[in-house]
Protein backbone atom coordinates (compact mmCIF):
# COMPACT_ATOMS: atom_id res chain seq x y z
CA UNK A 1 0.00 0.00 0.00
CA UNK A 2 1.34 3.43 -0.96
CA UNK A 3 1.86 5.80 1.95
CA UNK A 4 1.20 9.54 1.79
CA UNK A 5 3.88 11.89 3.04
CA UNK A 6 2.82 13.65 6.25
CA UNK A 7 3.93 17.04 4.90
CA UNK A 8 1.53 16.64 1.98
CA UNK A 9 -1.32 15.94 4.41
CA UNK A 10 -0.37 19.07 6.30
CA UNK A 11 -0.47 21.16 3.15
CA UNK A 12 -3.89 19.79 2.28
CA UNK A 13 -5.07 20.86 5.71
CA UNK A 14 -4.03 24.43 4.87
CA UNK A 15 -6.22 24.58 1.76
CA UNK A 16 -9.39 25.85 3.50
CA UNK A 17 -7.44 28.71 5.06
CA UNK A 18 -6.07 29.83 1.71
CA UNK A 19 -9.47 29.61 0.11
CA UNK A 20 -10.76 31.84 2.89
CA UNK A 21 -8.13 34.43 1.95
CA UNK A 22 -8.93 34.28 -1.74
CA UNK A 23 -11.67 32.10 -3.10
CA UNK A 24 -11.25 30.26 -6.37
CA UNK A 25 -14.88 30.97 -7.21
CA UNK A 26 -15.47 33.67 -9.75
CA UNK A 27 -12.07 35.30 -9.32
CA UNK A 28 -11.91 36.10 -13.04
CA UNK A 29 -15.12 38.13 -12.68
CA UNK A 30 -13.71 40.45 -10.02
CA UNK A 31 -11.52 43.18 -11.53
CA UNK A 32 -8.54 44.42 -9.50
CA UNK A 33 -9.40 47.39 -7.30
CA UNK A 34 -7.39 49.87 -5.24
CA UNK A 35 -7.94 49.32 -1.52
CA UNK A 36 -9.33 52.23 0.48
CA UNK A 37 -6.30 52.51 2.74
CA UNK A 38 -3.94 53.19 -0.18
CA UNK A 39 -3.38 56.97 -0.32
CA UNK A 40 0.16 57.23 -1.66
CA UNK A 41 1.51 58.85 -4.83
CA UNK A 42 4.95 59.16 -6.38
CA UNK A 43 6.58 62.45 -5.31
CA UNK A 44 9.50 62.17 -7.75
CA UNK A 45 9.80 63.06 -11.43
CA UNK A 46 10.70 60.60 -14.19
CA UNK A 47 14.40 61.13 -13.54
CA UNK A 48 13.85 60.62 -9.77
CA UNK A 49 14.68 64.28 -9.12
CA UNK A 50 13.27 66.09 -6.06
CA UNK A 51 9.74 67.50 -6.37
CA UNK A 52 9.37 70.88 -8.08
CA UNK A 53 10.43 73.75 -5.84
CA UNK A 54 12.57 71.57 -3.58
CA UNK A 55 16.06 70.16 -3.37
CA UNK A 56 17.29 67.13 -1.45
CA UNK A 57 19.22 67.98 1.73
CA UNK A 58 20.10 64.29 1.81
CA UNK A 59 18.79 61.09 0.30
CA UNK A 60 19.17 57.34 0.57
CA UNK A 61 18.43 54.44 -1.79
CA UNK A 62 18.57 50.72 -1.04
CA UNK A 63 17.54 47.50 -2.78
CA UNK A 64 16.03 44.47 -1.01
CA UNK A 65 15.48 40.84 -1.99
CA UNK A 66 12.27 38.89 -1.48
CA UNK A 67 10.12 36.16 -3.01
CA UNK A 68 6.79 36.94 -4.61
CA UNK A 69 3.94 34.43 -4.67
CA UNK A 70 0.30 34.31 -5.60
CA UNK A 71 -2.08 32.37 -3.37
CA UNK A 72 -1.91 29.60 -5.97
CA UNK A 73 1.51 28.74 -4.50
CA UNK A 74 -0.05 27.82 -1.16
CA UNK A 75 0.74 24.09 -1.30
CA UNK A 76 4.35 24.23 -2.48
CA UNK A 77 7.23 24.30 -0.01
CA UNK A 78 9.76 27.17 -0.11
CA UNK A 79 11.22 28.58 -2.28
CA UNK A 80 8.46 27.76 -4.79
CA UNK A 81 5.59 28.34 -2.38
CA UNK A 82 4.57 29.24 1.14
CA UNK A 83 3.01 25.96 2.26
CA UNK A 84 4.30 26.01 5.85
CA UNK A 85 2.60 29.35 6.62
CA UNK A 86 -0.62 29.09 4.61
CA UNK A 87 -2.71 27.94 7.59
CA UNK A 88 -1.25 30.44 10.03
CA UNK A 89 -1.81 33.42 7.71
CA UNK A 90 -5.59 33.22 7.76
CA UNK A 91 -6.27 35.15 11.01
CA UNK A 92 -4.05 38.04 9.98
CA UNK A 93 -4.66 38.39 6.26
CA UNK A 94 -8.03 36.77 5.55
CA UNK A 95 -11.45 38.35 5.22
CA UNK A 96 -10.52 41.88 4.13
CA UNK A 97 -9.07 43.86 1.19
CA UNK A 98 -5.42 43.05 0.59
CA UNK A 99 -3.08 45.53 -1.20
CA UNK A 100 -0.77 42.90 -2.65
CA UNK A 101 0.20 44.98 -5.69
CA UNK A 102 2.69 47.86 -5.59
CA UNK A 103 -0.05 50.16 -6.86
CA UNK A 104 -2.28 49.31 -3.90
CA UNK A 105 -4.42 46.93 -5.94
CA UNK A 106 -6.25 43.95 -4.50
CA UNK A 107 -6.20 41.39 -7.31
CA UNK A 108 -8.68 39.15 -5.48
CA UNK A 109 -8.96 35.39 -5.26
CA UNK A 110 -5.90 33.24 -5.72
CA UNK A 111 -4.39 35.97 -7.91
CA UNK A 112 -3.53 37.92 -4.77
CA UNK A 113 0.19 38.45 -4.30
CA UNK A 114 2.30 38.21 -1.17
CA UNK A 115 5.97 38.95 -0.53
CA UNK A 116 8.24 36.88 1.71
CA UNK A 117 11.54 38.14 3.12
CA UNK A 118 14.10 36.67 5.42
CA UNK A 119 13.40 38.50 8.66
CA UNK A 120 17.13 38.88 9.22
CA UNK A 121 17.23 41.05 6.06
CA UNK A 122 14.54 43.44 7.30
CA UNK A 123 16.09 46.72 8.58
CA UNK A 124 16.12 47.06 12.35
CA UNK A 125 14.09 50.28 12.18
CA UNK A 126 11.29 48.44 10.37
CA UNK A 127 11.38 45.63 12.95
CA UNK A 128 11.07 48.20 15.73
CA UNK A 129 8.00 49.68 14.04
CA UNK A 130 6.42 46.26 13.51
CA UNK A 131 6.78 45.53 17.20
CA UNK A 132 4.79 48.63 18.21
CA UNK A 133 1.03 48.66 18.64
CA UNK A 134 0.64 50.95 15.62
CA UNK A 135 2.64 48.55 13.47
CA UNK A 136 0.56 45.57 14.54
CA UNK A 137 -2.66 47.46 13.84
CA UNK A 138 -1.68 47.98 10.21
CA UNK A 139 -1.93 44.23 9.95
CA UNK A 140 -0.42 43.57 6.53
CA UNK A 141 2.89 42.33 7.91
CA UNK A 142 3.29 38.96 9.59
CA UNK A 143 6.41 37.45 11.16
CA UNK A 144 6.51 33.65 11.25
CA UNK A 145 8.95 31.04 12.47
CA UNK A 146 10.55 28.80 9.91
CA UNK A 147 9.43 25.15 10.24
CA UNK A 148 11.47 23.18 12.73
CA UNK A 149 13.16 20.02 11.51
CA UNK A 150 10.56 17.36 10.83
CA UNK A 151 7.67 19.87 10.75
CA UNK A 152 5.79 21.15 7.73
CA UNK A 153 3.22 23.53 9.22
CA UNK A 154 3.62 26.72 11.25
CA UNK A 155 0.42 27.46 13.12
CA UNK A 156 0.62 31.20 13.68
CA UNK A 157 2.75 34.33 14.01
CA UNK A 158 6.04 34.18 15.87
CA UNK A 159 6.37 35.50 19.41
CA UNK A 160 7.79 39.04 19.67
CA UNK A 161 11.54 39.37 20.07
CA UNK A 162 12.83 39.66 23.60
CA UNK A 163 16.18 41.10 22.55
CA UNK A 164 17.58 43.03 19.60
CA UNK A 165 20.40 40.53 19.58
CA UNK A 166 17.85 38.26 17.93
CA UNK A 167 18.15 39.24 14.26
CA UNK A 168 15.42 36.88 13.06
CA UNK A 169 17.57 34.25 11.35
CA UNK A 170 14.91 31.60 12.03
CA UNK A 171 11.98 33.67 10.85
CA UNK A 172 10.38 35.12 7.72
CA UNK A 173 8.24 38.20 7.18
CA UNK A 174 5.18 37.84 4.95
CA UNK A 175 3.59 41.07 3.79
CA UNK A 176 1.66 43.01 1.17
CA UNK A 177 3.64 45.22 -1.20
CA UNK A 178 1.08 47.98 -0.86
CA UNK A 179 1.61 48.09 2.92
CA UNK A 180 5.31 48.96 2.67
CA UNK A 181 4.49 52.62 1.99
CA UNK A 182 3.67 53.22 5.66
CA UNK A 183 7.35 52.80 6.57
CA UNK A 184 9.36 53.59 3.42
CA UNK A 185 11.92 55.96 5.01
CA UNK A 186 12.72 53.40 7.72
CA UNK A 187 13.88 50.92 5.09
CA UNK A 188 16.70 53.19 3.91
CA UNK A 189 17.53 55.27 7.00
CA UNK A 190 20.36 53.16 8.37
CA UNK A 191 23.74 54.48 7.28
CA UNK A 192 22.34 57.55 5.51
CA UNK A 193 23.61 61.06 6.25
CA UNK A 194 20.24 61.95 7.75
CA UNK A 195 19.48 58.84 9.76
CA UNK A 196 18.79 60.62 13.05
CA UNK A 197 16.64 59.22 15.82
CA UNK A 198 13.11 57.85 15.84
CA UNK A 199 10.86 60.14 17.89
CA UNK A 200 13.64 61.94 19.83
CA UNK A 201 12.62 62.93 23.38
CA UNK A 202 11.39 66.49 23.92
CA UNK A 203 14.27 68.73 24.93
CA UNK A 204 16.91 66.40 23.52
CA UNK A 205 19.51 67.70 21.04
CA UNK A 206 17.61 66.10 18.16
CA UNK A 207 14.14 67.26 19.14
CA UNK A 208 14.26 70.55 17.21
CA UNK A 209 17.35 70.09 15.08
CA UNK A 210 18.56 67.91 12.25
CA UNK A 211 17.57 64.61 13.86
CA UNK A 212 13.92 65.62 14.05
CA UNK A 213 13.86 65.85 10.25
CA UNK A 214 15.74 62.61 9.69
CA UNK A 215 14.59 59.57 7.74
CA UNK A 216 14.08 57.62 10.95
CA UNK A 217 11.37 59.99 12.19
CA UNK A 218 8.05 59.00 10.62
CA UNK A 219 6.50 62.20 11.94
CA UNK A 220 8.43 63.97 9.18
CA UNK A 221 7.23 61.56 6.47
CA UNK A 222 4.62 63.18 4.19
CA UNK A 223 2.72 62.47 0.99
CA UNK A 224 2.69 66.06 -0.31
CA UNK A 225 6.17 67.68 -0.42
CA UNK A 226 6.94 70.07 2.44
CA UNK A 227 10.02 71.96 3.56
CA UNK A 228 12.10 70.04 6.13
CA UNK A 229 10.04 66.88 5.57
CA UNK A 230 10.67 63.48 4.01
CA UNK A 231 9.21 61.91 0.87
CA UNK A 232 9.84 58.36 -0.32
CA UNK A 233 8.81 55.88 -2.98
CA UNK A 234 9.60 52.34 -4.20
CA UNK A 235 11.36 53.49 -7.36
CA UNK A 236 11.83 50.01 -8.80
CA UNK A 237 10.63 46.44 -8.42
CA UNK A 238 11.22 43.33 -10.50
CA UNK A 239 8.88 40.48 -11.42
CA UNK A 240 9.45 36.79 -10.69
CA UNK A 241 10.62 34.56 -13.52
CA UNK A 242 7.70 32.15 -13.26
CA UNK A 243 8.56 30.66 -16.66
CA UNK A 244 11.62 29.15 -14.96
CA UNK A 245 9.63 28.49 -11.77
CA UNK A 246 11.50 31.16 -9.83
CA UNK A 247 9.91 33.55 -7.35
CA UNK A 248 12.86 35.82 -6.53
CA UNK A 249 12.29 39.57 -6.84
CA UNK A 250 13.95 42.80 -5.79
CA UNK A 251 12.51 46.17 -4.80
CA UNK A 252 14.30 49.49 -4.47
CA UNK A 253 13.29 52.31 -2.12
CA UNK A 254 14.41 55.93 -2.24
CA UNK A 255 13.80 58.62 0.39
CA UNK A 256 14.74 62.31 0.42
CA UNK A 257 14.80 64.96 3.12
CA UNK A 258 13.51 68.07 1.34
CA UNK A 259 14.52 71.71 1.61
CA UNK A 260 12.88 74.52 -0.32
CA UNK A 261 14.96 75.46 -3.33
CA UNK A 262 16.19 79.08 -3.54
CA UNK A 263 13.88 81.27 -5.57
CA UNK A 264 15.12 82.06 -9.06
CA UNK A 265 15.21 85.63 -10.36
CA UNK A 266 12.01 86.48 -12.20
CA UNK A 267 12.02 87.22 -15.87
CA UNK A 268 10.72 90.76 -15.23
CA UNK A 269 13.60 91.55 -12.89
CA UNK A 270 16.10 90.14 -15.37
CA UNK A 271 14.66 92.16 -18.25
CA UNK A 272 14.79 95.32 -16.13
CA UNK A 273 18.47 94.78 -15.41
CA UNK A 274 19.17 94.13 -19.08
CA UNK A 275 17.35 97.36 -19.97
CA UNK A 276 19.34 99.35 -17.43
CA UNK A 277 22.55 97.89 -18.83
CA UNK A 278 21.60 98.85 -22.37
CA UNK A 279 20.77 102.39 -21.29
CA UNK A 280 24.14 102.75 -19.57
CA UNK A 281 25.88 101.49 -22.69
CA UNK A 282 24.02 103.99 -24.88
CA UNK A 283 24.88 106.83 -22.52
CA UNK A 284 28.53 105.88 -22.64
CA UNK A 285 28.49 105.83 -26.43
CA UNK A 286 26.89 109.29 -26.55
CA UNK A 287 29.56 110.73 -24.24
CA UNK A 288 32.32 109.40 -26.45
CA UNK A 289 30.71 110.96 -29.54
CA UNK A 290 30.37 114.35 -27.78
CA UNK A 291 34.03 114.31 -26.83
CA UNK A 292 34.98 113.62 -30.44
C-alpha positions in Angstrom: 0.0 0.0 0.0 1.3 3.4 -1.0 1.9 5.8 2.0 1.2 9.5 1.8 3.9 11.9 3.0 2.8 13.7 6.2 3.9 17.0 4.9 1.5 16.6 2.0 -1.3 15.9 4.4 -0.4 19.1 6.3 -0.5 21.2 3.2 -3.9 19.8 2.3 -5.1 20.9 5.7 -4.0 24.4 4.9 -6.2 24.6 1.8 -9.4 25.8 3.5 -7.4 28.7 5.1 -6.1 29.8 1.7 -9.5 29.6 0.1 -10.8 31.8 2.9 -8.1 34.4 2.0 -8.9 34.3 -1.7 -11.7 32.1 -3.1 -11.3 30.3 -6.4 -14.9 31.0 -7.2 -15.5 33.7 -9.7 -12.1 35.3 -9.3 -11.9 36.1 -13.0 -15.1 38.1 -12.7 -13.7 40.5 -10.0 -11.5 43.2 -11.5 -8.5 44.4 -9.5 -9.4 47.4 -7.3 -7.4 49.9 -5.2 -7.9 49.3 -1.5 -9.3 52.2 0.5 -6.3 52.5 2.7 -3.9 53.2 -0.2 -3.4 57.0 -0.3 0.2 57.2 -1.7 1.5 58.8 -4.8 5.0 59.2 -6.4 6.6 62.4 -5.3 9.5 62.2 -7.8 9.8 63.1 -11.4 10.7 60.6 -14.2 14.4 61.1 -13.5 13.9 60.6 -9.8 14.7 64.3 -9.1 13.3 66.1 -6.1 9.7 67.5 -6.4 9.4 70.9 -8.1 10.4 73.7 -5.8 12.6 71.6 -3.6 16.1 70.2 -3.4 17.3 67.1 -1.4 19.2 68.0 1.7 20.1 64.3 1.8 18.8 61.1 0.3 19.2 57.3 0.6 18.4 54.4 -1.8 18.6 50.7 -1.0 17.5 47.5 -2.8 16.0 44.5 -1.0 15.5 40.8 -2.0 12.3 38.9 -1.5 10.1 36.2 -3.0 6.8 36.9 -4.6 3.9 34.4 -4.7 0.3 34.3 -5.6 -2.1 32.4 -3.4 -1.9 29.6 -6.0 1.5 28.7 -4.5 0.0 27.8 -1.2 0.7 24.1 -1.3 4.3 24.2 -2.5 7.2 24.3 0.0 9.8 27.2 -0.1 11.2 28.6 -2.3 8.5 27.8 -4.8 5.6 28.3 -2.4 4.6 29.2 1.1 3.0 26.0 2.3 4.3 26.0 5.9 2.6 29.3 6.6 -0.6 29.1 4.6 -2.7 27.9 7.6 -1.3 30.4 10.0 -1.8 33.4 7.7 -5.6 33.2 7.8 -6.3 35.2 11.0 -4.0 38.0 10.0 -4.7 38.4 6.3 -8.0 36.8 5.6 -11.5 38.4 5.2 -10.5 41.9 4.1 -9.1 43.9 1.2 -5.4 43.0 0.6 -3.1 45.5 -1.2 -0.8 42.9 -2.6 0.2 45.0 -5.7 2.7 47.9 -5.6 -0.1 50.2 -6.9 -2.3 49.3 -3.9 -4.4 46.9 -5.9 -6.3 43.9 -4.5 -6.2 41.4 -7.3 -8.7 39.2 -5.5 -9.0 35.4 -5.3 -5.9 33.2 -5.7 -4.4 36.0 -7.9 -3.5 37.9 -4.8 0.2 38.4 -4.3 2.3 38.2 -1.2 6.0 39.0 -0.5 8.2 36.9 1.7 11.5 38.1 3.1 14.1 36.7 5.4 13.4 38.5 8.7 17.1 38.9 9.2 17.2 41.1 6.1 14.5 43.4 7.3 16.1 46.7 8.6 16.1 47.1 12.3 14.1 50.3 12.2 11.3 48.4 10.4 11.4 45.6 12.9 11.1 48.2 15.7 8.0 49.7 14.0 6.4 46.3 13.5 6.8 45.5 17.2 4.8 48.6 18.2 1.0 48.7 18.6 0.6 51.0 15.6 2.6 48.5 13.5 0.6 45.6 14.5 -2.7 47.5 13.8 -1.7 48.0 10.2 -1.9 44.2 10.0 -0.4 43.6 6.5 2.9 42.3 7.9 3.3 39.0 9.6 6.4 37.4 11.2 6.5 33.6 11.3 9.0 31.0 12.5 10.6 28.8 9.9 9.4 25.2 10.2 11.5 23.2 12.7 13.2 20.0 11.5 10.6 17.4 10.8 7.7 19.9 10.8 5.8 21.2 7.7 3.2 23.5 9.2 3.6 26.7 11.2 0.4 27.5 13.1 0.6 31.2 13.7 2.7 34.3 14.0 6.0 34.2 15.9 6.4 35.5 19.4 7.8 39.0 19.7 11.5 39.4 20.1 12.8 39.7 23.6 16.2 41.1 22.5 17.6 43.0 19.6 20.4 40.5 19.6 17.8 38.3 17.9 18.1 39.2 14.3 15.4 36.9 13.1 17.6 34.2 11.3 14.9 31.6 12.0 12.0 33.7 10.9 10.4 35.1 7.7 8.2 38.2 7.2 5.2 37.8 4.9 3.6 41.1 3.8 1.7 43.0 1.2 3.6 45.2 -1.2 1.1 48.0 -0.9 1.6 48.1 2.9 5.3 49.0 2.7 4.5 52.6 2.0 3.7 53.2 5.7 7.4 52.8 6.6 9.4 53.6 3.4 11.9 56.0 5.0 12.7 53.4 7.7 13.9 50.9 5.1 16.7 53.2 3.9 17.5 55.3 7.0 20.4 53.2 8.4 23.7 54.5 7.3 22.3 57.5 5.5 23.6 61.1 6.3 20.2 62.0 7.7 19.5 58.8 9.8 18.8 60.6 13.0 16.6 59.2 15.8 13.1 57.8 15.8 10.9 60.1 17.9 13.6 61.9 19.8 12.6 62.9 23.4 11.4 66.5 23.9 14.3 68.7 24.9 16.9 66.4 23.5 19.5 67.7 21.0 17.6 66.1 18.2 14.1 67.3 19.1 14.3 70.5 17.2 17.4 70.1 15.1 18.6 67.9 12.2 17.6 64.6 13.9 13.9 65.6 14.0 13.9 65.9 10.3 15.7 62.6 9.7 14.6 59.6 7.7 14.1 57.6 11.0 11.4 60.0 12.2 8.1 59.0 10.6 6.5 62.2 11.9 8.4 64.0 9.2 7.2 61.6 6.5 4.6 63.2 4.2 2.7 62.5 1.0 2.7 66.1 -0.3 6.2 67.7 -0.4 6.9 70.1 2.4 10.0 72.0 3.6 12.1 70.0 6.1 10.0 66.9 5.6 10.7 63.5 4.0 9.2 61.9 0.9 9.8 58.4 -0.3 8.8 55.9 -3.0 9.6 52.3 -4.2 11.4 53.5 -7.4 11.8 50.0 -8.8 10.6 46.4 -8.4 11.2 43.3 -10.5 8.9 40.5 -11.4 9.4 36.8 -10.7 10.6 34.6 -13.5 7.7 32.1 -13.3 8.6 30.7 -16.7 11.6 29.1 -15.0 9.6 28.5 -11.8 11.5 31.2 -9.8 9.9 33.5 -7.4 12.9 35.8 -6.5 12.3 39.6 -6.8 14.0 42.8 -5.8 12.5 46.2 -4.8 14.3 49.5 -4.5 13.3 52.3 -2.1 14.4 55.9 -2.2 13.8 58.6 0.4 14.7 62.3 0.4 14.8 65.0 3.1 13.5 68.1 1.3 14.5 71.7 1.6 12.9 74.5 -0.3 15.0 75.5 -3.3 16.2 79.1 -3.5 13.9 81.3 -5.6 15.1 82.1 -9.1 15.2 85.6 -10.4 12.0 86.5 -12.2 12.0 87.2 -15.9 10.7 90.8 -15.2 13.6 91.5 -12.9 16.1 90.1 -15.4 14.7 92.2 -18.2 14.8 95.3 -16.1 18.5 94.8 -15.4 19.2 94.1 -19.1 17.3 97.4 -20.0 19.3 99.3 -17.4 22.6 97.9 -18.8 21.6 98.8 -22.4 20.8 102.4 -21.3 24.1 102.7 -19.6 25.9 101.5 -22.7 24.0 104.0 -24.9 24.9 106.8 -22.5 28.5 105.9 -22.6 28.5 105.8 -26.4 26.9 109.3 -26.6 29.6 110.7 -24.2 32.3 109.4 -26.4 30.7 111.0 -29.5 30.4 114.3 -27.8 34.0 114.3 -26.8 35.0 113.6 -30.4 
